Amino acid sequence: MCGIAGCVGHEQAPEFVVGALEALEYRGYDSAGIAFETECGIDIVRAIGRPENVRRQLAEVPHQGSSDTAIGHTRWATHGKVTLQNTHPHTNTAGTIASVCNGNIENYAALKSELIDNGYEFSSQTDTEVVPHLFDYYLREGAEPDEAFINTMRRLAGAYAIVALCAELPGTVYAAKVGSPLVVGVNSHEHFAASDPAVFVDHTDKQAVYLEDYDAAKLSRDGWGIISSRNAASAIRQPEDIDSIYQRTEKGDFADFMLKEIYDSPETVRSATRGRVRPNENIIKLGGLESVEGRLKDIERIIIVACGTSYYAGLIGESLIEEIAGIPVEVEFASEFNYRTQPLKKHTAVLAISQSGETADTIAALKKAEAHGLLRLGVVNTPGSTISRMTEAGVYCQAGPEISVASTKAFTSQVTVLTEIAMSLAKESSKLNHQLMEELTNLPEKIEAILADTSSIEAAAKKYAHYTNFLFIGRGYNYPNALEGALKLKEISYIHAEGYGAGEMKHGPLAMIDEDFPTLAIATNSHQLPKTMSNIEEIRTREGPVLALATEGNEAIARVASDVLYVPDSLEQTQPILNGVVLQLFAYYIAVEKGLDIDHPRNLAKSVTVE
């Protein structure tokens, strides 16, 4: 949610920062801006909409090409409407300090009142405009710039990442974070700060330092350092090699990143299983869990915490772990887990699922688990992320960068990894293990078969794109598929969609059914298929259009459904991976039919880094 980039010592700093903001668009935006140093002071360029609008304006600004120090921000509005006045960077009245901020300053109202009493005037509705004014206040009080920045950070409450320039100390970028990601890129003569190290990996010596909460750092042409931290020991940190972890990604010949990422799914499954799933040896090897293997043997309960798509993957994981490993599992929205009062005993493990590894609610859930002394596990896609550092053990998804806001291949990899975890916890106790290993190795080819001919999905999308409401139903492992399918449709097509357990139709949802309210029924082969077929008949009796997702060879379903999409057969436990790909494509092609911006759906951000 929002993106930050800054650099010092770069020959064309403003150009670099704008490019970084374009790469950070996946984090969400409604406006963007940069600040950069010139011989005359600090210049600001801001624009509503995409960062490319900043690039156009920047081309008309004199002297920007000679600046080697700049910061920038993509804003996702929280405090105040989408206006130029509310767009970052913000400055003090004199324009000698510029800052950008991700997150929320929870005590901004009190700070703003205090600053107004000291003669400061505000021009925006944002919470973060207090930062440059407070910085200026401490400078006026006689503090040196380092001290003034540290004092400013110590006054702020909330979760934030901040980067700032101060004309009193040119060639310097200040950075600080609490609860929002911020990474420093290290080079011999250039230094960077960003929300995502992928934006600077090609400009550094492949070295980065992940700032910890309550860190304040100072970057200059000559070097960098932590100028304030929670304790003295943590102020000395060695940069990490990130070359093999972070790479920029391009969409190539695909129209959108979302489509490319769906088409990445076969390789996603291969990457998530490579070296881990060994059917010839009947072995599941998850190196990321080996360090806590002894503790896992004593686990009596697992709580999965996640948000959005990761939550729905967690629901599939719940069924997998309970059926295969025999361990009771609960799945909770991280935002609800954080504020519930519940018994948390020592033989409980908390498993956090997050694509970005920076989801604020999930991070808070892990802090609660830590406070109770619980084993903390993670399933994340981003090495080096906050959640990967907070957890004691875990398994990386290996899906590679996911740019489109709507998650696709990350869901595929999460479910694959959760299947592996379930088998790993079961060891030899489950008769299903070998079958599942064999099927996981076969899934990439089955996904490729789906992707080889999407004409029936495209045709269905065109037929159903005009509806304004949609119901998704499923049973068993297909129930979370229904929830996730509805979410995808909502996210990128803006069609109101609900996911429901098919067995609940008589308990309310049937009241909505008429000829203008279609249902997508997930009716792939399972022991509950006859019951799902009955639910479809209930809907058709009430003249509701039904688009069924069925297993290849099921001809009977065509007699009760209006339309049918077929998917290759699989084990009931792995079928959601194949179904998920079809549901993603269905939502995608509806959004295409409606002419929408698929990679950047309105009001949404890729990484939700504030509660």
KEDOMI-29368 format. One record per residue (C-alpha): x, y, z; residue number from 1. Coordinates in steps of 0.1 Angstrom, whole numbers, plus 5000, padded with zeros to 4 digits. Layout:
east, north, up, num
X, Y, Z, NUM
...
This chain:
east, north, up, num
5000, 5000, 5000, 1
5019, 5030, 4986, 2
5055, 5028, 4975, 3
5086, 5047, 4985, 4
5119, 5052, 4966, 5
5149, 5074, 4973, 6
5185, 5076, 4962, 7
5217, 5096, 4968, 8
5248, 5096, 4946, 9
5229, 5085, 4914, 10
5238, 5105, 4883, 11
5201, 5110, 4873, 12
5184, 5106, 4906, 13
5149, 5120, 4896, 14
5148, 5097, 4866, 15
5157, 5067, 4887, 16
5131, 5075, 4913, 17
5103, 5079, 4888, 18
5113, 5046, 4872, 19
5112, 5030, 4907, 20
5078, 5044, 4913, 21
5066, 5029, 4881, 22
5079, 4996, 4892, 23
5061, 5000, 4925, 24
5027, 5007, 4909, 25
5016, 4972, 4920, 26
5015, 4984, 4956, 27
4986, 5007, 4947, 28
4984, 5044, 4938, 29
4961, 5072, 4930, 30
4988, 5099, 4927, 31
5026, 5102, 4928, 32
5053, 5127, 4933, 33
5091, 5132, 4937, 34
5114, 5157, 4955, 35
5149, 5163, 4943, 36
5178, 5186, 4952, 37
5191, 5213, 4929, 38
5215, 5241, 4933, 39
5186, 5263, 4943, 40
5171, 5240, 4969, 41
5145, 5212, 4967, 42
5121, 5209, 4938, 43
5088, 5191, 4939, 44
5069, 5174, 4911, 45
5035, 5159, 4918, 46
5007, 5145, 4897, 47
4974, 5128, 4900, 48
4973, 5093, 4885, 49
5001, 5071, 4874, 50
5038, 5079, 4880, 51
5042, 5083, 4842, 52
5024, 5116, 4847, 53
5052, 5127, 4870, 54
5077, 5117, 4843, 55
5060, 5139, 4817, 56
5061, 5169, 4841, 57
5097, 5162, 4851, 58
5109, 5164, 4815, 59
5099, 5201, 4815, 60
5118, 5209, 4848, 61
5152, 5226, 4843, 62
5183, 5212, 4862, 63
5166, 5179, 4871, 64
5191, 5160, 4850, 65
5220, 5171, 4872, 66
5205, 5161, 4905, 67
5219, 5131, 4923, 68
5196, 5131, 4953, 69
5158, 5124, 4952, 70
5129, 5107, 4969, 71
5095, 5097, 4957, 72
5062, 5082, 4966, 73
5031, 5066, 4951, 74
5001, 5075, 4972, 75
4971, 5053, 4980, 76
4947, 5078, 4997, 77
4937, 5073, 5033, 78
4937, 5107, 5050, 79
4923, 5132, 5025, 80
4909, 5130, 4990, 81
4930, 5124, 4958, 82
4943, 5160, 4952, 83
4976, 5175, 4944, 84
4977, 5191, 4979, 85
4974, 5157, 4995, 86
5000, 5141, 4972, 87
5034, 5134, 4986, 88
5061, 5146, 4990, 89
5051, 5171, 5017, 90
5073, 5200, 5028, 91
5077, 5225, 5056, 92
5065, 5260, 5049, 93
5099, 5272, 5036, 94
5103, 5241, 5013, 95
5136, 5233, 5029, 96
5125, 5198, 5040, 97
5106, 5172, 5019, 98
5093, 5139, 5031, 99
5073, 5109, 5019, 100
5055, 5084, 5041, 101
5038, 5050, 5039, 102
5014, 5041, 5067, 103
4995, 5060, 5093, 104
5006, 5086, 5119, 105
4981, 5078, 5146, 106
4988, 5108, 5168, 107
4989, 5133, 5139, 108
4960, 5153, 5152, 109
4977, 5161, 5185, 110
5010, 5168, 5167, 111
4992, 5190, 5142, 112
4975, 5210, 5169, 113
5008, 5215, 5187, 114
5026, 5226, 5155, 115
4998, 5251, 5147, 116
5002, 5265, 5182, 117
5039, 5271, 5173, 118
5030, 5290, 5141, 119
5030, 5263, 5115, 120
5004, 5262, 5087, 121
4992, 5231, 5069, 122
4981, 5228, 5033, 123
4969, 5192, 5031, 124
4944, 5169, 5048, 125
4970, 5142, 5053, 126
4983, 5128, 5085, 127
5019, 5128, 5072, 128
5023, 5165, 5066, 129
5032, 5168, 5103, 130
5066, 5150, 5095, 131
5084, 5179, 5076, 132
5069, 5205, 5100, 133
5081, 5186, 5131, 134
5115, 5181, 5115, 135
5117, 5218, 5109, 136
5106, 5225, 5145, 137
5135, 5206, 5159, 138
5159, 5223, 5136, 139
5146, 5257, 5147, 140
5151, 5245, 5183, 141
5188, 5242, 5175, 142
5192, 5205, 5168, 143
5216, 5192, 5142, 144
5198, 5175, 5112, 145
5205, 5140, 5124, 146
5192, 5148, 5159, 147
5162, 5166, 5145, 148
5152, 5137, 5123, 149
5156, 5112, 5152, 150
5135, 5135, 5175, 151
5109, 5136, 5149, 152
5106, 5099, 5145, 153
5104, 5094, 5183, 154
5074, 5116, 5184, 155
5054, 5096, 5159, 156
5029, 5069, 5168, 157
5016, 5043, 5144, 158
5030, 5022, 5116, 159
5051, 5040, 5089, 160
5081, 5041, 5066, 161
5095, 5076, 5060, 162
5122, 5090, 5037, 163
5132, 5127, 5038, 164
5155, 5153, 5024, 165
5168, 5183, 5043, 166
5183, 5213, 5024, 167
5205, 5221, 5054, 168
5224, 5188, 5047, 169
5224, 5183, 5009, 170
5234, 5150, 4994, 171
5216, 5132, 5023, 172
5185, 5110, 5025, 173
5171, 5101, 5059, 174
5150, 5069, 5063, 175
5130, 5054, 5092, 176
5105, 5027, 5097, 177
5081, 5012, 5122, 178
5058, 4984, 5110, 179
5061, 4992, 5073, 180
5088, 4978, 5050, 181
5118, 4999, 5040, 182
5151, 4985, 5026, 183
5185, 5002, 5021, 184
5205, 4994, 4989, 185
5242, 4996, 4993, 186
5268, 5005, 4966, 187
5303, 5020, 4967, 188
5290, 5055, 4956, 189
5252, 5052, 4954, 190
5227, 5044, 4982, 191
5190, 5037, 4979, 192
5160, 5033, 5001, 193
5128, 5017, 4989, 194
5097, 4997, 4999, 195
5109, 4968, 4976, 196
5145, 4961, 4969, 197
5136, 4948, 4934, 198
5136, 4985, 4923, 199
5173, 4990, 4930, 200
5189, 4955, 4928, 201
5203, 4963, 4893, 202
5219, 4996, 4906, 203
5237, 4982, 4936, 204
5264, 4957, 4944, 205
5235, 4933, 4950, 206
5236, 4943, 4987, 207
5208, 4954, 5009, 208
5200, 4961, 5045, 209
5164, 4955, 5058, 210
5157, 4982, 5083, 211
5142, 4970, 5116, 212
5114, 4987, 5135, 213
5125, 5019, 5151, 214
5156, 5022, 5129, 215
5166, 5056, 5116, 216
5192, 5056, 5089, 217
5212, 5082, 5070, 218
5223, 5077, 5034, 219
5249, 5099, 5017, 220
5272, 5098, 4987, 221
5300, 5085, 5010, 222
5281, 5058, 5028, 223
5252, 5049, 5050, 224
5246, 5041, 5087, 225
5220, 5035, 5113, 226
5218, 5067, 5134, 227
5192, 5054, 5159, 228
5178, 5020, 5167, 229
5160, 5002, 5195, 230
5193, 4991, 5210, 231
5229, 4997, 5203, 232
5237, 4962, 5192, 233
5212, 4963, 5164, 234
5228, 4995, 5150, 235
5256, 4975, 5134, 236
5243, 4954, 5105, 237
5260, 4937, 5076, 238
5244, 4940, 5041, 239
5228, 4909, 5026, 240
5233, 4895, 4991, 241
5199, 4899, 4973, 242
5210, 4892, 4937, 243
5195, 4857, 4935, 244
5163, 4868, 4953, 245
5150, 4899, 4936, 246
5146, 4904, 4899, 247
5126, 4928, 4879, 248
5099, 4911, 4858, 249
5084, 4920, 4824, 250
5051, 4910, 4810, 251
5066, 4903, 4776, 252
5040, 4896, 4749, 253
5011, 4894, 4774, 254
4986, 4922, 4775, 255
4986, 4923, 4813, 256
5007, 4910, 4842, 257
4977, 4891, 4855, 258
4975, 4870, 4823, 259
5012, 4864, 4823, 260
5011, 4854, 4859, 261
4983, 4829, 4853, 262
5004, 4815, 4825, 263
5033, 4812, 4849, 264
5013, 4787, 4869, 265
5027, 4755, 4855, 266
5063, 4766, 4864, 267
5050, 4779, 4897, 268
5039, 4744, 4907, 269
5072, 4730, 4894, 270
5092, 4755, 4914, 271
5072, 4749, 4946, 272
5077, 4711, 4943, 273
5112, 4710, 4929, 274
5135, 4691, 4954, 275
5107, 4689, 4979, 276
5083, 4663, 4964, 277
5101, 4630, 4956, 278
5076, 4604, 4947, 279
5103, 4579, 4936, 280
5116, 4579, 4972, 281
5082, 4585, 4988, 282
5097, 4616, 5005, 283
5086, 4651, 5012, 284
5116, 4672, 5021, 285
5109, 4708, 5034, 286
5142, 4722, 5045, 287
5125, 4753, 5059, 288
5108, 4732, 5086, 289
5137, 4710, 5096, 290
5149, 4734, 5124, 291
5116, 4730, 5143, 292
5110, 4694, 5134, 293
5111, 4683, 5171, 294
5086, 4710, 5181, 295
5063, 4701, 5153, 296
5059, 4666, 5167, 297
5044, 4681, 5198, 298
5019, 4704, 5180, 299
4983, 4696, 5189, 300
4966, 4726, 5171, 301
4975, 4749, 5142, 302
4960, 4784, 5137, 303
4964, 4797, 5102, 304
4963, 4835, 5100, 305
4960, 4853, 5066, 306
4941, 4879, 5046, 307
4923, 4880, 5013, 308
4934, 4853, 4988, 309
4959, 4839, 5013, 310
4930, 4833, 5037, 311
4912, 4813, 5011, 312
4944, 4793, 5004, 313
4945, 4787, 5042, 314
4910, 4773, 5042, 315
4921, 4747, 5017, 316
4952, 4741, 5039, 317
4929, 4735, 5068, 318
4912, 4706, 5051, 319
4945, 4692, 5038, 320
4962, 4692, 5072, 321
4932, 4679, 5091, 322
4926, 4651, 5066, 323
4962, 4641, 5058, 324
4980, 4649, 5091, 325
4952, 4646, 5115, 326
4960, 4679, 5133, 327
4931, 4702, 5142, 328
4933, 4735, 5123, 329
4915, 4768, 5125, 330
4918, 4795, 5099, 331
4913, 4831, 5110, 332
4914, 4865, 5094, 333
4946, 4880, 5108, 334
4927, 4912, 5115, 335
4902, 4893, 5137, 336
4928, 4871, 5154, 337
4947, 4901, 5166, 338
4918, 4914, 5187, 339
4902, 4882, 5199, 340
4905, 4869, 5235, 341
4911, 4832, 5232, 342
4931, 4804, 5249, 343
4965, 4800, 5233, 344
4984, 4771, 5247, 345
5020, 4761, 5242, 346
5013, 4732, 5219, 347
4997, 4755, 5193, 348
5015, 4767, 5162, 349
5005, 4798, 5143, 350
5010, 4795, 5105, 351
5010, 4829, 5087, 352
5004, 4830, 5049, 353
5012, 4861, 5029, 354
5022, 4867, 4993, 355
5042, 4899, 5001, 356
5054, 4889, 5036, 357
5045, 4925, 5046, 358
5008, 4922, 5054, 359
5003, 4944, 5084, 360
4975, 4924, 5100, 361
4994, 4892, 5096, 362
5025, 4907, 5111, 363
5004, 4919, 5141, 364
4991, 4883, 5145, 365
5026, 4870, 5146, 366
5035, 4895, 5173, 367
5006, 4882, 5193, 368
5017, 4846, 5188, 369
5052, 4855, 5199, 370
5039, 4872, 5230, 371
5022, 4839, 5239, 372
5053, 4818, 5232, 373
5037, 4800, 5203, 374
5057, 4784, 5174, 375
5055, 4808, 5145, 376
5056, 4794, 5109, 377
5053, 4811, 5076, 378
5043, 4805, 5040, 379
5055, 4835, 5021, 380
5065, 4843, 4985, 381
5091, 4871, 4993, 382
5124, 4862, 5008, 383
5137, 4888, 5032, 384
5103, 4901, 5040, 385
5091, 4910, 5075, 386
5071, 4878, 5080, 387
5099, 4856, 5067, 388
5121, 4873, 5094, 389
5096, 4871, 5122, 390
5088, 4834, 5118, 391
5109, 4807, 5133, 392
5105, 4784, 5103, 393
5086, 4782, 5071, 394
5084, 4773, 5034, 395
5089, 4798, 5005, 396
5063, 4797, 4977, 397
5090, 4801, 4950, 398
5064, 4818, 4927, 399
5086, 4846, 4917, 400
5075, 4883, 4915, 401
5038, 4888, 4913, 402
5029, 4923, 4899, 403
4992, 4923, 4892, 404
4972, 4934, 4923, 405
4949, 4904, 4920, 406
4969, 4874, 4932, 407
4970, 4843, 4909, 408
5001, 4823, 4908, 409
5008, 4831, 4945, 410
4975, 4813, 4953, 411
4985, 4784, 4932, 412
5019, 4781, 4950, 413
5004, 4786, 4984, 414
4980, 4757, 4980, 415
5008, 4736, 4966, 416
5030, 4744, 4996, 417
5002, 4738, 5020, 418
4997, 4703, 5005, 419
5034, 4697, 5010, 420
5032, 4708, 5046, 421
5002, 4686, 5053, 422
5021, 4656, 5039, 423
5053, 4665, 5058, 424
5033, 4667, 5091, 425
5017, 4633, 5083, 426
5050, 4616, 5075, 427
5042, 4579, 5068, 428
5008, 4579, 5086, 429
4987, 4590, 5056, 430
4978, 4566, 5028, 431
4973, 4596, 5006, 432
5009, 4608, 5006, 433
5022, 4588, 4977, 434
4992, 4596, 4955, 435
4995, 4632, 4963, 436
5032, 4633, 4955, 437
5025, 4617, 4921, 438
4996, 4641, 4914, 439
5017, 4672, 4923, 440
5042, 4662, 4897, 441
5015, 4658, 4871, 442
4997, 4691, 4878, 443
5019, 4713, 4857, 444
5010, 4694, 4825, 445
4973, 4695, 4835, 446
4975, 4733, 4839, 447
4993, 4736, 4806, 448
4963, 4717, 4790, 449
4939, 4743, 4805, 450
4961, 4772, 4791, 451
4965, 4756, 4757, 452
4929, 4763, 4748, 453
4910, 4790, 4768, 454
4884, 4797, 4741, 455
4855, 4781, 4761, 456
4864, 4803, 4791, 457
4866, 4834, 4770, 458
4832, 4826, 4754, 459
4816, 4821, 4788, 460
4831, 4854, 4801, 461
4816, 4873, 4772, 462
4782, 4857, 4778, 463
4782, 4865, 4815, 464
4800, 4898, 4816, 465
4768, 4919, 4815, 466
4755, 4906, 4848, 467
4759, 4928, 4879, 468
4757, 4900, 4905, 469
4772, 4865, 4907, 470
4770, 4836, 4931, 471
4799, 4811, 4934, 472
4792, 4778, 4952, 473
4811, 4747, 4961, 474
4815, 4719, 4986, 475
4844, 4704, 5005, 476
4877, 4714, 4990, 477
4857, 4734, 4963, 478
4841, 4757, 4989, 479
4873, 4778, 4994, 480
4876, 4778, 4956, 481
4841, 4794, 4954, 482
4852, 4821, 4979, 483
4884, 4829, 4960, 484
4866, 4828, 4926, 485
4841, 4854, 4939, 486
4869, 4875, 4952, 487
4887, 4875, 4918, 488
4856, 4886, 4900, 489
4850, 4914, 4925, 490
4886, 4926, 4924, 491
4891, 4931, 4887, 492
4856, 4933, 4871, 493
4837, 4952, 4900, 494
4808, 4927, 4897, 495
4792, 4920, 4930, 496
4800, 4883, 4937, 497
4795, 4861, 4967, 498
4811, 4828, 4975, 499
4789, 4803, 4994, 500
4789, 4767, 5006, 501
4766, 4749, 4982, 502
4749, 4731, 5011, 503
4738, 4765, 5024, 504
4716, 4773, 4994, 505
4684, 4765, 5012, 506
4695, 4787, 5042, 507
4692, 4820, 5024, 508
4710, 4824, 4991, 509
4681, 4808, 4971, 510
4661, 4840, 4978, 511
4684, 4859, 4955, 512
4681, 4835, 4925, 513
4662, 4846, 4894, 514
4670, 4849, 4857, 515
4693, 4879, 4863, 516
4714, 4863, 4891, 517
4738, 4837, 4877, 518
4757, 4810, 4897, 519
4790, 4795, 4890, 520
4788, 4760, 4905, 521
4821, 4742, 4911, 522
4811, 4706, 4905, 523
4843, 4687, 4899, 524
4845, 4651, 4908, 525
4843, 4644, 4946, 526
4823, 4623, 4970, 527
4800, 4653, 4974, 528
4793, 4658, 4936, 529
4758, 4643, 4937, 530
4748, 4668, 4964, 531
4763, 4697, 4943, 532
4743, 4684, 4913, 533
4711, 4687, 4934, 534
4720, 4722, 4944, 535
4724, 4731, 4907, 536
4689, 4717, 4900, 537
4675, 4738, 4928, 538
4689, 4769, 4911, 539
4678, 4759, 4876, 540
4643, 4752, 4889, 541
4642, 4789, 4899, 542
4654, 4799, 4864, 543
4688, 4810, 4876, 544
4715, 4807, 4850, 545
4742, 4782, 4860, 546
4777, 4781, 4847, 547
4792, 4748, 4860, 548
4829, 4740, 4864, 549
4831, 4702, 4860, 550
4856, 4674, 4854, 551
4863, 4664, 4819, 552
4840, 4635, 4809, 553
4810, 4646, 4831, 554
4783, 4647, 4804, 555
4754, 4645, 4829, 556
4761, 4680, 4842, 557
4753, 4696, 4808, 558
4716, 4685, 4813, 559
4712, 4707, 4844, 560
4736, 4736, 4838, 561
4732, 4764, 4814, 562
4769, 4762, 4804, 563
4798, 4740, 4814, 564
4836, 4747, 4816, 565
4856, 4715, 4819, 566
4888, 4710, 4838, 567
4912, 4680, 4839, 568
4905, 4654, 4866, 569
4927, 4654, 4897, 570
4926, 4641, 4932, 571
4900, 4659, 4953, 572
4928, 4674, 4974, 573
4947, 4689, 4945, 574
4917, 4698, 4923, 575
4914, 4734, 4938, 576
4947, 4742, 4921, 577
4933, 4734, 4886, 578
4900, 4750, 4894, 579
4917, 4781, 4906, 580
4934, 4786, 4872, 581
4900, 4784, 4854, 582
4884, 4808, 4879, 583
4912, 4833, 4875, 584
4909, 4832, 4837, 585
4871, 4836, 4839, 586
4875, 4868, 4860, 587
4903, 4880, 4837, 588
4883, 4877, 4805, 589
4852, 4893, 4820, 590
4874, 4923, 4830, 591
4888, 4923, 4794, 592
4853, 4923, 4780, 593
4845, 4953, 4803, 594
4876, 4972, 4792, 595
4890, 4976, 4827, 596
4925, 4982, 4840, 597
4931, 4947, 4851, 598
4965, 4950, 4868, 599
4955, 4981, 4888, 600
4919, 4976, 4900, 601
4904, 5007, 4916, 602
4908, 5012, 4954, 603
4931, 4982, 4958, 604
4968, 4978, 4966, 605
4990, 4947, 4962, 606
5006, 4949, 4996, 607
4984, 4960, 5025, 608
5010, 4974, 5049, 609
4987, 4992, 5073, 610
4958, 4979, 5093, 611
